[in-house]
Each structure stands twice: as structure tokens, then as C-alpha cells.
């Protein structure tokens, strides 16, 4: 059981926000709807040096060459901020870009899941925004393919965004854990505070059940007997009314969130289902929501390397991005 409070988000600068720290409205998409599908090369300057990014859809990947020293992303790269910073600075009762951000998260997650990859650590500080409010998903340090049972540890996802199946120590989880995290993130965008700010593992589960209610026996079929016994001994909570608790959030948005925050992962809405939900009808375009052409493989991590081999590979990789230092 993990203790202590939620770790603070990565410290960010105000670069990339418009006047007064407020984000500008989302950019207009080019005619034909193909603009978001293309590879976009954006050069961002910082300290007299530059980084170039290759951005496909809503998955963020650094691909270009740069000369050190340079601050890492999220620590001063001009034009990039994390989503959590924008949420903290929003003053409106309902964040006006919430729908646009939600759509981009789901669009990127559709691509990730189509590659048979689970992100496993979605949270506001792992969502990057530029000055045009283009959102990119980053930090794949805990990502694994769905077939890698050896890596299916329950200790993944930052606590506040952790799905019930993880809190109940289920080691057989699916892409539904990422959908739960997105639901938590979206409500944090709309409510401007974390939905389930648990102090520890037990408190996290209690907060969850106080809102969505104590699960019934059918909802607990996916967990082991020890987890079911533990749930049965906890105080029972009736499900709260989301429209009453969040009156400032649009009814269609509430309907989508309730489908994302379903206790039983087998009943939870999929990414594809969320994209097709009426709340996102004005943004949804299946022809502009790409999928991966082939599953991703983490086989490169399975090689047994000596310490010297690892050092040499790291050095060669660094030289590949810095040929002037060879």
C-alpha cells in the first residue's frame, strides 16, 4: 500500500500560453480534415538552440538532432506546457477547451491502443500543449504491449488516475485502465480540481466508491475472492448523481464521463466508443483518426546486455543524434 500525497506535477514555465497566461482558441483545421493526420515538423527555439519534433497525430515523439546542453521537455522548451498547468490557470466554471482536449487525448489513445500498447500512466502532466492548443501524449516509460503478461504489475498509473481493477490488485487488466484515467483527467479539466485525490491506496478506493457507489457482486466478477471479501467489509455507498454534483458540466459530457468511470472494466466504454459519443460529434471524424499499421513490439528490451554493452549502446545512440561530437 503506497502512502503519502500525490506527487506534484512537473514544474513548468508559462511559455506557450497566450496573453495573461490563457490558452488561445483551438486552430481551425484545414479543409478536408486531413491536417491533423499529416506529419508536422515544428521547430521550437530555446536558448539559441533548436529542437525539431516529428508529430504524428496526438502521439508526441522527439526525433531530431540537437546540440547539448538543452533543458528537457517540460522544463523550459519554448511553446510547450503540460495540461495540468493550463487547468490550474483556468478561471471559467467549465473549461472552454475541455472538449477539444478530450478529443485529442482519445484520438491519440486510439492510435496507441491500435498498436496493442497500454500507456499505463496517463495524467495531466503527461499531456503536452503548444501555443495552438495541439495536445500530445508523452512519457511512455510505463507503457507495455497487451501481450506482455510478465509486465502486468498492478503498481502502474499515478494513484489519482488509477482504475479500480488496479486498486484491487488485478494483474489481468486491459486498455480500459487508460480509459478510466482519461475520465479522471477530463473531470479535472472541467472541475479544476482532481476528481479522486486519494492520500493512499485505501483512501483512493474509498473516494472512488463514495462517488460511483459500492459495486455489486456482478461488478466484482473480474477480481479475486480476497478483493471481493475486502469490498464487502467496507461501508456501502450509494452512487451520487453526477448532474447534481457537477451542475456546470454539460449533460452529454456527464453521460460520457459516467461511461468512462464504470467500475467494471468489461462494461467501461472503449476509446472508439468514446470518440463516437454524441458529446464529441462536432469533432469526431473517423477518417481523421488514424490507427497503427502494425503492433508495436518491446522485444528489444528482452536482450540480456552487460553493463559495458549498455554503456556502449547509450553512447552510440547519443552520437547518432550528435554527429559533431564523434
BELZIUR-V348615 format. One record per pair of residues at least 4 apart in sequence whose ideal C-beta (glycine too) atoms are under 8 Angstrom apart, sorted by the first residue. I is the first residue (numbers start at 1). GAP is how many residues later the second one is. If there is no record, write none. Layout:
BEGIN
i:I gap:GAP
i:I gap:GAP
END
This chain:
BEGIN
i:1 gap:199
i:1 gap:200
i:1 gap:201
i:2 gap:153
i:2 gap:157
i:2 gap:198
i:2 gap:199
i:3 gap:196
i:3 gap:197
i:4 gap:195
i:4 gap:196
i:5 gap:194
i:6 gap:152
i:6 gap:153
i:6 gap:154
i:6 gap:188
i:6 gap:191
i:6 gap:192
i:7 gap:151
i:9 gap:73
i:9 gap:75
i:9 gap:76
i:9 gap:115
i:9 gap:116
i:10 gap:64
i:10 gap:65
i:10 gap:72
i:10 gap:115
i:11 gap:64
i:12 gap:62
i:12 gap:63
i:12 gap:69
i:12 gap:70
i:12 gap:72
i:12 gap:73
i:13 gap:63
i:13 gap:68
i:14 gap:7
i:14 gap:67
i:14 gap:71
i:15 gap:61
i:15 gap:62
i:15 gap:63
i:15 gap:64
i:15 gap:65
i:15 gap:66
i:16 gap:62
i:16 gap:63
i:16 gap:64
i:16 gap:65
i:16 gap:113
i:16 gap:114
i:16 gap:115
i:17 gap:4
i:17 gap:5
i:17 gap:6
i:17 gap:64
i:17 gap:69
i:17 gap:72
i:17 gap:114
i:18 gap:4
i:18 gap:5
i:18 gap:6
i:18 gap:113
i:21 gap:68
i:22 gap:67
i:23 gap:63
i:23 gap:74
i:23 gap:106
i:23 gap:110
i:24 gap:107
i:24 gap:108
i:24 gap:109
i:25 gap:72
i:25 gap:108
i:26 gap:71
i:26 gap:74
i:26 gap:106
i:26 gap:107
i:27 gap:105
i:27 gap:106
i:27 gap:107
i:29 gap:4
i:29 gap:6
i:29 gap:7
i:30 gap:4
i:30 gap:5
i:33 gap:252
i:33 gap:254
i:33 gap:255
i:34 gap:4
i:34 gap:254
i:36 gap:21
i:36 gap:22
i:36 gap:71
i:36 gap:252
i:37 gap:20
i:37 gap:251
i:37 gap:253
i:39 gap:15
i:39 gap:16
i:39 gap:17
i:40 gap:15
i:41 gap:11
i:41 gap:12
i:41 gap:13
i:41 gap:14
i:42 gap:10
i:42 gap:11
i:42 gap:13
i:42 gap:88
i:43 gap:7
i:43 gap:8
i:43 gap:9
i:44 gap:6
i:44 gap:7
i:44 gap:8
i:44 gap:9
i:44 gap:33
i:44 gap:34
i:44 gap:35
i:44 gap:36
i:44 gap:86
i:45 gap:4
i:45 gap:5
i:45 gap:33
i:46 gap:4
i:46 gap:5
i:46 gap:24
i:46 gap:25
i:46 gap:30
i:46 gap:31
i:46 gap:32
i:47 gap:23
i:47 gap:24
i:49 gap:17
i:49 gap:18
i:49 gap:21
i:50 gap:16
i:51 gap:11
i:51 gap:13
i:51 gap:15
i:51 gap:19
i:51 gap:26
i:52 gap:11
i:52 gap:12
i:52 gap:13
i:52 gap:14
i:53 gap:7
i:53 gap:8
i:53 gap:9
i:53 gap:10
i:53 gap:11
i:54 gap:7
i:54 gap:9
i:54 gap:10
i:55 gap:4
i:55 gap:5
i:55 gap:6
i:55 gap:79
i:55 gap:81
i:56 gap:5
i:56 gap:55
i:56 gap:234
i:57 gap:50
i:57 gap:51
i:57 gap:54
i:57 gap:233
i:58 gap:46
i:58 gap:47
i:58 gap:49
i:58 gap:50
i:58 gap:53
i:58 gap:76
i:58 gap:77
i:58 gap:78
i:58 gap:79
i:59 gap:49
i:59 gap:52
i:59 gap:53
i:59 gap:77
i:59 gap:78
i:60 gap:68
i:60 gap:76
i:60 gap:77
i:60 gap:78
i:62 gap:11
i:64 gap:257
i:65 gap:256
i:65 gap:257
i:65 gap:258
i:66 gap:4
i:66 gap:255
i:66 gap:256
i:67 gap:255
i:67 gap:257
i:68 gap:254
i:70 gap:7
i:71 gap:4
i:71 gap:5
i:71 gap:6
i:72 gap:5
i:73 gap:4
i:73 gap:7
i:73 gap:55
i:73 gap:65
i:74 gap:6
i:74 gap:8
i:74 gap:51
i:74 gap:54
i:79 gap:51
i:79 gap:52
i:80 gap:48
i:80 gap:49
i:80 gap:50
i:81 gap:4
i:81 gap:5
i:81 gap:47
i:81 gap:48
i:82 gap:4
i:82 gap:42
i:82 gap:43
i:82 gap:44
i:82 gap:45
i:82 gap:46
i:82 gap:47
i:83 gap:4
i:83 gap:18
i:83 gap:41
i:83 gap:42
i:83 gap:44
i:83 gap:45
i:83 gap:46
i:83 gap:52
i:83 gap:102
i:83 gap:106
i:84 gap:4
i:84 gap:39
i:84 gap:40
i:84 gap:41
i:84 gap:43
i:85 gap:4
i:86 gap:4
i:86 gap:11
i:86 gap:43
i:87 gap:8
i:87 gap:37
i:87 gap:101
i:87 gap:102
i:87 gap:105
i:88 gap:104
i:90 gap:5
i:90 gap:99
i:90 gap:102
i:92 gap:4
i:93 gap:155
i:94 gap:4
i:94 gap:96
i:94 gap:154
i:94 gap:155
i:94 gap:156
i:95 gap:94
i:95 gap:95
i:95 gap:97
i:97 gap:4
i:97 gap:36
i:98 gap:4
i:98 gap:88
i:98 gap:91
i:98 gap:92
i:98 gap:155
i:99 gap:4
i:99 gap:154
i:99 gap:180
i:99 gap:181
i:99 gap:183
i:99 gap:184
i:100 gap:4
i:100 gap:33
i:100 gap:183
i:101 gap:4
i:101 gap:26
i:101 gap:28
i:101 gap:32
i:101 gap:34
i:101 gap:85
i:101 gap:88
i:102 gap:4
i:102 gap:80
i:102 gap:84
i:102 gap:87
i:102 gap:178
i:103 gap:4
i:103 gap:172
i:103 gap:177
i:103 gap:180
i:103 gap:181
i:104 gap:4
i:104 gap:30
i:104 gap:31
i:105 gap:4
i:105 gap:17
i:105 gap:22
i:105 gap:30
i:105 gap:32
i:105 gap:77
i:105 gap:80
i:105 gap:81
i:106 gap:4
i:106 gap:76
i:106 gap:165
i:106 gap:168
i:106 gap:169
i:106 gap:174
i:107 gap:4
i:107 gap:168
i:107 gap:182
i:108 gap:4
i:108 gap:27
i:108 gap:28
i:108 gap:29
i:109 gap:4
i:109 gap:10
i:109 gap:13
i:109 gap:28
i:109 gap:69
i:109 gap:70
i:109 gap:73
i:109 gap:162
i:110 gap:4
i:110 gap:161
i:110 gap:162
i:110 gap:165
i:110 gap:179
i:110 gap:181
i:111 gap:4
i:111 gap:178
i:111 gap:179
i:111 gap:180
i:111 gap:181
i:112 gap:5
i:112 gap:6
i:112 gap:7
i:112 gap:25
i:112 gap:31
i:112 gap:66
i:112 gap:180
i:113 gap:4
i:113 gap:5
i:113 gap:62
i:113 gap:65
i:113 gap:158
i:114 gap:177
i:114 gap:178
i:115 gap:30
i:115 gap:177
i:115 gap:179
i:115 gap:180
i:115 gap:181
i:116 gap:29
i:116 gap:30
i:116 gap:31
i:116 gap:179
i:116 gap:180
i:117 gap:23
i:117 gap:26
i:117 gap:27
i:117 gap:28
i:117 gap:29
i:117 gap:179
i:118 gap:25
i:118 gap:26
i:118 gap:27
i:118 gap:28
i:118 gap:55
i:118 gap:56
i:118 gap:57
i:118 gap:59
i:118 gap:60
i:119 gap:18
i:119 gap:21
i:119 gap:23
i:119 gap:24
i:119 gap:59
i:119 gap:62
i:120 gap:22
i:120 gap:23
i:120 gap:24
i:120 gap:36
i:120 gap:37
i:120 gap:57
i:120 gap:58
i:121 gap:5
i:121 gap:18
i:121 gap:20
i:121 gap:21
i:121 gap:22
i:121 gap:35
i:121 gap:36
i:121 gap:37
i:122 gap:4
i:122 gap:5
i:122 gap:15
i:122 gap:35
i:122 gap:39
i:122 gap:56
i:122 gap:59
i:122 gap:60
i:122 gap:63
i:123 gap:4
i:123 gap:34
i:123 gap:35
i:123 gap:37
i:123 gap:38
i:123 gap:58
i:123 gap:62
i:124 gap:61
i:124 gap:64
i:124 gap:65
i:126 gap:11
i:126 gap:12
i:126 gap:13
i:127 gap:8
i:127 gap:9
i:127 gap:10
i:127 gap:11
i:127 gap:58
i:128 gap:7
i:128 gap:8
i:128 gap:9
i:128 gap:10
i:129 gap:4
i:129 gap:5
i:129 gap:6
i:129 gap:7
i:130 gap:4
i:130 gap:6
i:142 gap:14
i:142 gap:15
i:144 gap:4
i:144 gap:7
i:144 gap:8
i:144 gap:154
i:145 gap:150
i:145 gap:151
i:145 gap:152
i:145 gap:153
i:146 gap:28
i:146 gap:29
i:148 gap:4
i:148 gap:150
i:152 gap:19
i:152 gap:20
i:152 gap:21
i:153 gap:18
i:154 gap:12
i:154 gap:15
i:154 gap:16
i:154 gap:17
i:154 gap:19
i:156 gap:6
i:156 gap:10
i:156 gap:21
i:157 gap:4
i:157 gap:5
i:157 gap:6
i:157 gap:9
i:157 gap:20
i:157 gap:24
i:158 gap:4
i:159 gap:39
i:159 gap:41
i:159 gap:42
i:159 gap:45
i:160 gap:24
i:160 gap:34
i:160 gap:35
i:160 gap:36
i:160 gap:37
i:160 gap:38
i:160 gap:44
i:161 gap:19
i:161 gap:20
i:161 gap:23
i:161 gap:24
i:161 gap:35
i:162 gap:4
i:162 gap:5
i:162 gap:15
i:162 gap:18
i:162 gap:19
i:162 gap:42
i:163 gap:4
i:163 gap:10
i:163 gap:13
i:163 gap:14
i:163 gap:17
i:163 gap:18
i:163 gap:102
i:164 gap:4
i:164 gap:16
i:164 gap:41
i:164 gap:44
i:164 gap:51
i:164 gap:99
i:164 gap:101
i:165 gap:5
i:165 gap:8
i:165 gap:11
i:165 gap:12
i:165 gap:57
i:165 gap:58
i:165 gap:100
i:166 gap:4
i:166 gap:7
i:166 gap:11
i:167 gap:34
i:167 gap:37
i:167 gap:38
i:167 gap:41
i:168 gap:37
i:168 gap:55
i:168 gap:59
i:168 gap:62
i:168 gap:63
i:169 gap:54
i:169 gap:55
i:169 gap:58
i:170 gap:52
i:170 gap:53
i:170 gap:54
i:170 gap:57
i:172 gap:50
i:173 gap:4
i:173 gap:92
i:174 gap:91
i:175 gap:4
i:175 gap:95
i:175 gap:96
i:176 gap:4
i:176 gap:89
i:176 gap:90
i:176 gap:92
i:176 gap:94
i:177 gap:4
i:177 gap:88
i:178 gap:4
i:178 gap:93
i:179 gap:4
i:179 gap:81
i:179 gap:89
i:179 gap:90
i:179 gap:91
i:179 gap:92
i:179 gap:95
i:180 gap:4
i:180 gap:80
i:180 gap:81
i:180 gap:85
i:180 gap:88
i:181 gap:4
i:182 gap:4
i:182 gap:78
i:182 gap:92
i:183 gap:4
i:183 gap:74
i:183 gap:77
i:183 gap:78
i:184 gap:4
i:184 gap:10
i:184 gap:11
i:184 gap:12
i:184 gap:77
i:185 gap:4
i:186 gap:4
i:186 gap:67
i:186 gap:71
i:186 gap:74
i:187 gap:4
i:187 gap:8
i:187 gap:59
i:187 gap:62
i:187 gap:70
i:187 gap:74
i:188 gap:4
i:188 gap:5
i:188 gap:6
i:188 gap:7
i:190 gap:56
i:190 gap:58
i:190 gap:59
i:190 gap:63
i:191 gap:4
i:191 gap:55
i:191 gap:58
i:193 gap:4
i:195 gap:16
i:196 gap:8
i:196 gap:11
i:196 gap:12
i:196 gap:15
i:197 gap:10
i:198 gap:5
i:198 gap:6
i:198 gap:7
i:198 gap:8
i:198 gap:9
i:198 gap:10
i:199 gap:4
i:199 gap:5
i:200 gap:4
i:201 gap:4
i:202 gap:4
i:203 gap:4
i:204 gap:4
i:205 gap:4
i:205 gap:29
i:206 gap:4
i:206 gap:28
i:207 gap:4
i:208 gap:4
i:209 gap:4
i:209 gap:5
i:209 gap:6
i:209 gap:25
i:209 gap:28
i:210 gap:27
i:210 gap:30
i:211 gap:28
i:211 gap:29
i:211 gap:34
i:211 gap:50
i:212 gap:27
i:212 gap:28
i:212 gap:49
i:212 gap:50
i:212 gap:51
i:213 gap:24
i:213 gap:25
i:213 gap:26
i:213 gap:27
i:213 gap:50
i:214 gap:17
i:214 gap:20
i:214 gap:21
i:214 gap:22
i:214 gap:23
i:214 gap:24
i:215 gap:4
i:215 gap:5
i:215 gap:16
i:215 gap:48
i:215 gap:49
i:216 gap:4
i:217 gap:4
i:217 gap:11
i:218 gap:46
i:219 gap:44
i:219 gap:45
i:219 gap:48
i:220 gap:7
i:220 gap:8
i:220 gap:11
i:221 gap:43
i:222 gap:42
i:222 gap:43
i:222 gap:44
i:223 gap:4
i:223 gap:5
i:223 gap:8
i:224 gap:4
i:225 gap:4
i:226 gap:4
i:227 gap:4
i:228 gap:4
i:229 gap:4
i:230 gap:4
i:240 gap:4
i:240 gap:5
i:241 gap:4
i:242 gap:4
i:242 gap:7
i:242 gap:12
i:242 gap:15
i:242 gap:16
i:243 gap:4
i:243 gap:8
i:243 gap:11
i:246 gap:8
i:249 gap:4
i:249 gap:5
i:249 gap:8
i:250 gap:4
i:250 gap:29
i:251 gap:4
i:252 gap:4
i:252 gap:25
i:252 gap:26
i:252 gap:27
i:253 gap:4
i:253 gap:26
i:254 gap:4
i:255 gap:4
i:255 gap:22
i:255 gap:23
i:255 gap:24
i:256 gap:4
i:256 gap:13
i:256 gap:18
i:256 gap:21
i:256 gap:23
i:256 gap:24
i:257 gap:4
i:258 gap:4
i:259 gap:9
i:259 gap:10
i:259 gap:14
i:259 gap:15
i:259 gap:18
i:260 gap:8
i:260 gap:9
i:260 gap:14
i:261 gap:7
i:262 gap:5
i:262 gap:6
i:262 gap:7
i:264 gap:4
i:269 gap:4
i:269 gap:5
i:269 gap:8
i:270 gap:4
i:271 gap:4
i:272 gap:4
i:273 gap:4
i:274 gap:6
i:275 gap:5
i:275 gap:9
i:275 gap:11
i:275 gap:14
i:276 gap:4
i:276 gap:8
i:276 gap:10
i:277 gap:4
i:280 gap:4
i:284 gap:5
i:285 gap:4
i:292 gap:4
i:298 gap:4
i:305 gap:4
i:305 gap:5
i:305 gap:8
i:306 gap:4
i:307 gap:4
i:308 gap:4
i:309 gap:4
i:310 gap:4
i:311 gap:4
i:312 gap:4
i:313 gap:4
i:314 gap:4
i:315 gap:4
i:316 gap:4
i:317 gap:4
i:318 gap:4
i:318 gap:7
i:319 gap:4
i:319 gap:6
i:319 gap:7
i:322 gap:4
END
